[in-house]
Amino acid sequence: MGVAIFASIVIVRFLMIGAWMIVPFTILDVLFIFVVLRWVLNSNNKIEKIRCSSEQLIIYRGEQQWQFNPYWTKVIIKKSHHPWYSNRLLIRSHGKSVEVGKYLTEEEKQKLAHEIVESCKSYTLRT
């Protein structure tokens, strides 16, 4: 809303001095900012839920769902080969693996891994 008000002031000012060619570009700037903000807001809705009981560990991500037996599940923190990339937190069982916490920091991934291990009675393997 603030950008639109500021753009309106800019448009009125340039129209008053006769520089009407600035108006379309100002409108394009406002539309670009609006589209980028909508895209960022829509992409920030990435939610993962992890539920664990003694019988199953279930990971929900949007419409997708993965089920594992906690007894056979490994929680793996896979180290990256390059310092620019973050480590990966994987939940693996019987050849299937799912990366969780992709957007978490390293400390948050460590904490999540320990919480999953404690609550699900699975174990952690670091590679």
C-alpha positions in Angstrom: 0.0 0.0 0.0 2.9 2.3 0.9 4.5 1.7 -2.5 1.3 2.5 -4.3 0.8 5.8 -2.4 4.5 6.8 -3.1 4.1 5.9 -6.8 0.9 8.0 -7.0 2.8 10.9 -5.6 5.6 10.4 -8.1 3.1 10.1 -11.0 1.2 13.3 -10.0 4.5 15.2 -9.6 5.8 14.2 -13.0 2.4 14.9 -14.6 2.5 18.4 -13.1 5.9 19.2 -14.7 4.8 17.7 -18.0 6.9 14.5 -17.9 4.1 12.1 -18.8 6.5 9.5 -20.2 7.5 8.5 -16.7 4.0 7.4 -15.7 4.0 4.0 -17.6 7.4 3.1 -16.2 6.2 4.0 -12.6 3.1 1.8 -13.1 5.3 -1.0 -14.3 7.5 -0.7 -11.3 4.5 -0.9 -9.0 3.2 -4.0 -10.8 6.6 -5.7 -10.7 6.9 -5.1 -6.9 3.3 -6.4 -6.5 4.1 -9.6 -8.5 7.4 -10.3 -6.7 5.8 -9.8 -3.3 2.9 -12.2 -4.2 5.4 -14.8 -5.4 7.5 -14.5 -2.2 4.4 -14.8 0.0 3.1 -17.9 -1.9 6.5 -19.6 -1.8 6.8 -19.1 2.0 4.0 -21.5 2.6 6.2 -24.5 2.7 5.1 -26.4 5.8 6.3 -29.8 6.9 4.7 -31.8 9.7 6.4 -34.8 11.3 4.3 -37.1 13.5 5.7 -40.0 15.4 4.2 -42.8 17.4 5.4 -46.2 18.4 4.0 -47.7 15.2 4.8 -45.1 12.5 6.6 -42.0 11.6 4.7 -39.8 9.1 6.0 -36.8 7.2 3.5 -34.4 5.7 4.6 -31.8 3.1 1.6 -30.2 1.3 -0.3 -33.0 -0.3 2.5 -35.5 -0.1 2.9 -38.0 2.7 5.6 -40.5 3.7 5.3 -43.2 6.2 8.1 -45.1 8.0 8.4 -47.6 10.7 10.3 -45.8 13.5 12.2 -48.9 14.5 13.9 -49.1 11.1 14.2 -45.4 10.5 17.6 -43.6 10.4 17.9 -39.9 10.9 20.9 -38.8 8.8 22.7 -35.5 8.7 24.5 -35.6 5.4 27.5 -33.2 5.3 27.8 -31.1 2.2 30.9 -31.2 0.1 31.2 -27.4 -0.2 31.0 -24.9 2.6 28.5 -22.7 0.7 25.8 -25.4 0.9 24.1 -26.5 4.0 23.9 -30.0 5.4 20.9 -32.1 4.5 18.7 -33.8 7.1 17.4 -37.0 5.8 15.0 -39.6 7.2 15.7 -43.0 5.6 14.3 -46.4 5.9 14.3 -49.5 3.5 15.9 -47.5 0.6 13.4 -44.6 0.8 14.7 -41.3 2.0 13.0 -37.9 2.5 14.8 -34.6 3.1 13.2 -32.5 5.9 14.0 -29.1 7.2 15.5 -27.9 3.9 15.2 -24.2 4.9 16.4 -24.6 8.5 19.7 -23.4 9.8 22.4 -25.9 10.8 21.6 -25.6 14.5 17.9 -26.0 13.9 18.6 -29.1 11.8 20.7 -30.6 14.6 17.9 -29.8 17.1 15.2 -31.3 14.9 17.3 -34.5 14.3 17.7 -35.0 18.1 14.0 -34.4 18.7 13.1 -37.0 16.1 15.6 -39.5 17.5 14.3 -39.0 21.0 10.6 -39.0 20.3 10.6 -41.8 17.7 13.3 -44.0 19.2 15.2 -44.1 15.9 18.9 -43.5 15.6 21.2 -41.0 13.9 23.9 -41.8 11.5 26.2 -39.0 10.3 28.0 -39.3 7.0 
